[in-house]
Amino acid sequence: MVTAPIPNSEPAYRIKSGSIRPVNLRTDLAPLADLIEMVFAPTMDEGGRAAIREMRYLSKMGVGLSLISQLNEMMLGIKMGYVWIEDDKLIGNVSLYPASLPGGQRGVWIVANVGVHPAYQGRGIARQLMQQAMQMLAARGEKAAILQVDHDNQIAIHLYETLGFVRERAFTTWRRSSLSPAPPPVDTGVFITRRRRSEWQAEMRLAHETRPVEQGGVGWLKPNVPALFRKSAWRELIDWLTMNNTERLIVRTGDERNLLAALWIENSLGSYSTRLTLLHHPEHPEAAHALLNNAVRRYRTSALTLEHPADDAPARELFRSLRFTEERTVIHMRASL
């Protein structure tokens, strides 16, 4: 990380030094935005930069911030966290968000924005912030904490492991530019079709075989539970009202009882790209190739993003052949409370 000067703070931010305390939204939002932007700038995507802009905007809301904080998911997470104050400056942070999981599962919390100003790193501040956060969650009777950490950040990984976190799986985010030329069609002899409602169990079996539960399931905030594969009428209504759409394409086995591969194509209002999720048996690469080639050709004018297990070497070569580029690899970790 590049060392940078501590952001100047207005008098309203100045409180007693050398202590951990809960976040105070009315005084902490602006310096928190400065800290998070500084620490995470190298890996921050457009969504992260938008969140920083939103934090700075909301920091000027004054008395109206209390009401907004009850309605804004990002504010709720920041509000549950802790900050470290040193030399009358806010120089450390940890945020805590209740995880929104399929099926309404409760008791799992996301640990995020664990950051310390570069000038104060190496002094155990992140550890103390994490310990405070974990103790609070345990005291509330929560079940588990989850987080993502860059695969090459060995210092942070070691810290989390000493606090009881275990590695689930590493996932790489891939992106394909809307300016990339469309690939030529492929003739793999594979028949692609939309998944029937009745095939949700076959799709879940495919997920269990290729994305085991003990390795985190399908991906971040996507555990292998029925609600991920079979939407309730209420969930479908919400998606319709919010203009969220998921198309599920599949390739069946010869007897049509099971699936060789599945591809989810997700679009939502305000999203920066079309999101893809590929589930496939490695011994049937032609099925994965046919599905992904079909999607890339259909959405060739859209930016495409895809999160996929980093240990899937055949898929990695397929993504590269279709002009996807690697953006970031993170390890998913979990701790029981």
C-alpha positions, 0 to 999 in steps of 0.5 A: 500500500502507498503511504499517504497523509492522514486526511484532515479532520474537521473539529467534529471528528476529534475525540479521545485518542487511542481507543476503539469505539462503535461507529458514530455516523454523524461524525465518522462518515467523512473520515471513514470515506477517506480511510476506506478510499485510501486503503482499498483504492488499488482493488476498488471497483465502480461499485466501491467508488460509488459507495464512497461518493454516497458516504460523503454525500450522506455525511452532510445530511445532518439530522436527517441521517438518523432516518436514512441510516435505518433504510440504507443497507450500507449505512446499517452495516457501517453503523454496526462496525467499530473505529480506532481513534489515534492522535485525534484521527480516525485511522482504523475501521471494521464494518459488519453487515447481516448477510442477505442469504437465499431462503431468509437464513439468519445469523451470518454476518459479513466482515468488511472494510477491515482497514488501517491507515498505512502509517499505523499498520503493523501495531495490532490495530486490525487484530483488536478491531476484529476481536471487538467485532467478533466478541460483539457478534458472539455476544448477540448469539450470531452463528457465523462471520464471513469475509473475502480477502485478496489471495495474495494478502498473506498478512491479513489471511494469517490474521483471520486464521488466528481468529478462527476463520477457515478458508473455503475457496478462492474465486476469481472475478473475470470481466469481458469488455463490451468493446471486445469482438464477438467470438465465432459460433462453435459447433460442439453438437451440444443442445442448449435450452432453458431450464424447466421449473421442475429441473431445479433439483437437478441444477442443485445436484450439479451445484453440490457436485461442482461447488461443494457446501464445505467450499462455500457453495455456488459463490459469495452469498450463494449457499447451496440451498433450495431457495437459490434454485427455486424462487418463491412467488414472493421472490419472483414478484420482487424481482419483477418489480425491481426489474431483476431478471435471471435467465437459466440455460442448461445442457442435459445429459443424454437421458435428460435426468441430470445436467452437464452444465448450467449458465445463469445470466443476471441483469438488474436495473442500475447494474454496471454489467451482465453477471454470469454464473457457470456450473459445469462438470470439468469432464464435459468441457464442450457443454461449458464452451457452448453455453458461454460462447452462446451468452457472449455472442448474445450479449456482445455489446454488454460488459460481462462479469463472472466469478468462478473458482480459481482452481478450475484450470479448464474454465480459466483457459475457456474464459481467456479464449473468449477475451475475459480478463482476470480482475481479482482473486479473493479467498472466501473465509468463514468463522463459527461463533 
